[in-house]
Amino acid sequence: MNTIFDDCKQCDTADEKVNYLAGIVVNRLSTPRNDFYLKPHYTSSEACKYLQISKKTLDNLCSTDEIARGKAKGRRYFLRTDLEEYVRRNRQRSKYKPILKHYELY
């Protein structure tokens, strides 16, 4: 019978088992699961949220080809890599500094 402690090399005492379980919990909590900023692609409204801009500003950026986008079934889609590239090119804007710092996109 497999147990959660099969991978634990030092789980002989109750304290060692508690420490092992605590390590698993901390690791899972610190690993982003459904983090919005890690999605592979975004809709227009999600891209606005990601970039912290209005829909009109996004429309303007698309019309001047400052942001790459795709279109399927009449909807625009934005790849996260394209949004990250836009953020890198405009990193002097203070509103993008937390995103750059948190996800190490320098």
N, C-alpha and C positions, 0 to 999 in steps of 0.2 A: 504494500500500500504506500503510495507516494504522499508525502506531507510537505508542507511549506518549508520545513527545516532541512530538506534533503540537500539543498545547496549550501547550507550553513556548515562551515568547518568547525566552529567552536560554539555549539549550542548544547552543551552538556547540562548547564544549570538553568534555572528559571530566569535569572538576571541576564544571562547571555541570550536566551531566546527573546526576552523583551527588547533588548538592545537591537537584535537582528530585525525584529518586526518594526521597531521604531525607524530603523534605517530604510526599510522598504517603504513605509508610509511617507517619510520625508522625501525620498526619491520620487515617488509618484506625485506628491503634491507640488514638487518643484519642477516637474516636467510638464510643459504645456500640452494639453490634450486638444481642445477645440479652440485654440487661440485664434482670435479673429485675424491677427496680423500674420498668421502662418498659412492662411488659405492659399491655394495655388492660383485662383482667379476670382475676380469680383465683378458684380453687376455695377451699373452706373451709380446707384445709390450707395453701394458698399465702397466704391472707389472714392466717392465724396467723403464718406466717413473716414476712410483710411487717410486721405490727404487733408482732411479738415477744411474742405472747401465747399462752396455752393454748387448746385447743379449747373447754373449759368457759367460759372468759372470753368467747370469741367467741360462744358460744351465749347467754350472758347479755346481751351487747351487742345481739344480734339480737332477743332477746325483749323488751328495753326500747326497741327501735327507735332505738338510738343510732347504729347503722350500717345504711345502706340495703343491701338485697340483692335479688337476683332468684332465682327458682327455676325450673329446667327439668329435666324428667325426674327429679324427686326429689332433685336436687342444688342446693345453694346456690351462687350466683355473686356476686362482688363486683366492682363497677367500680373501677378504680384511682382515678378522681376521687372516689368516695365514701369510699374509704380515706384519700385525701389530705385530704379535708374533716374526717374524724374526727381525723386527726393534727393538723391546724391547730387544731381546737377544744381539743385536749388537749396543746398544744405545751409546756406547763410541765413535762410529764413528760420527764425527762432522756434516757430511752431513745429518744425521737423526735427529739432535736436533731440527731444525725448525718444522718438522712434529710432533715430540713428544710433543713439547711445544704447538703448535697450536691446536692439537686435544687432548691434555691432556692424552697421552698414557703412562705415566710413569709407 
